[in-house]
Amino acid sequence: MKEDDKKEKILTQLEIENILDETINLSIISKLLNLNLITETQFYILKEKIKNFY
């Protein structure tokens, strides 16, 4: 039973890390767009790639 609890905790931690990673990546590309370092088209392509990765 304790092993099952531990596995769930690890999965939950992995999910949390993935959410944080995705959020950080989206924040970075948003900042790049706001600074006009990437185009809107590039932004949406990158956003889709990030979403599909996680």
SULUR-V658662 format. One record per residue. N is the residue number from 1. NEAR is the number of other C-alpha atoms within 12 Angstrom. Layout:
n = [N,N]
near = [NEAR,NEAR]
//
This chain:
n = [1,2,3,4,5,6,7,8,9,10,11,12,13,14,15,16,17,18,19,20,21,22,23,24,25,26,27,28,29,30,31,32,33,34,35,36,37,38,39,40,41,42,43,44,45,46,47,48,49,50,51,52,53,54]
near = [7,8,9,10,11,12,13,14,14,14,14,14,14,15,15,15,15,19,18,15,18,23,18,17,23,25,18,20,28,22,17,20,20,14,13,14,15,18,17,18,14,17,25,18,16,24,25,17,16,22,18,11,14,19]
//
